Amino acid sequence: MCSIVDWVAEWYRGGGHGAPWLIGKSIFEDPAAYLRASPAHNAVKIASPLLAFHGTADFVPLTAMENLVHQVLAGGAPARLLRFQGASHGFANTSPQTLSQAYERYGAQEQLQWFRQYLGAE
């Protein structure tokens, strides 16, 4: 939940305030480090199955996750994006309670099915 797929975009959108601590330098000191740390800039290297969630009312553009999923699929790994209508960022805590409860239950079931399919759990 709430993963950063593009540190460069995050920095310039104003949400990358923790990036220098996590990456070790500001984007101005080492822009290549931000590219290396961004799944969106390395999606063809992703080999693990990817199940992604995104709310349609999230402040992070839906296209960021859509592009990542498309790139992962193009690289040959399984990927699926679940879009939650009306959910905001971290929808369990910020969406209306009736939505968040339904989405939590639905998301949990989808995760279990995904894990069973790709981890072989019964």
N, C-alpha and C positions, 0 to 999 in steps of 0.2 A: 504494500500500500504506500502510495505517495512517494514513489521513487523518482529521482531526478534522472531524466533520460538525456538531457543536454545541458551540461554545466555552462557552456558559452551563452546559450540563450537565457539560462537562469540568471547568470551574472548581469547581463544587460537588461533583463526585465526587473531587476532590483531584488531578486530573491536569493542571490548567491552570497549573502553576508557570512555564512559559515564556510564557504568554499576555501578561503586561504588557510583556515585551520585544518580542514580535511585534506586538501590537496598539497598544502605546504608552502604555497606562494600565491600571490595575487595573479590575476589574469594578465596583468601588464608585465609581470616579471617572467612568466612562462606560459604563454598562450597554448603551446603544444601540450602541456600537462592537462589543461582543461579538455582538449580534444581527446587525449588518451583516456581520461576518466569518464567520458561520456558514452554511454551505450549507443546513442543515436549515431555517433561517428565511428562506431565499431560493430555495428549490427551484423555485418556479414561474418564476423568471428563467433557469434553466438550459436552454439550447437545444442544447448539445452532447450527442451520444450519451454515455451513461454506462454503463461496465462496472465493476461493483463486486465485490469479493471480501470474504468475511468468514468467519472460523473459528467453529464452533459452541462452542468452548471459550475464546473470547476474553473478556477481562475487560470489554471494551466491549460493552454489550448489543446483541445482534443486531437488536433492534427499531429501534435508532437508524438503522442502514443500511437496513433494510426500509422504514421510514417515508420516508427520503430517496428511495429508488428509486420508491416509490409516488407521491410528490409530483412527481417529475420526469416520470413517465409521465402523470400527470394534467395536467401542463403541456404535454404534447404532444411531448416529446423521447423518443427511444428510450432505454431503460434495461434493464439486466439485472443481476441479483444472483446470484453463484455462492457457494453456502454449502459450506464445506469441513468435513466431519464430523470432529470431534475436534481440529481445528487451533486453535491459540491465536493470540494477537496476534503479527503478524509471523511467520506460521506457518513460514516457511522456516528461522527460527533457533530457534524454541521448541517446535515439535512433534517427536514422535519422528522419527528420521531417515528411516525408510521412508515415513512419511506426507509429510514435507516434500519429499522428492525426487519422489514421485509428484505432489504438488500443484504443485510448481514446473513440471514438464513439462506437466501438464494446463493450468495457468494460462497458460503461455507460448503453447500452441497456441490457447487461447480468445482471447487477446489478438491473435494474428496474424489469426485469422478476423474478429475485431471490426474491426481496423484495415482489413483488406481490404474489408469490407463498407461501412464508413463513410468511409474515405479513398480508396477506389477503387484501392488498390495491387494489383498482380498478383503 
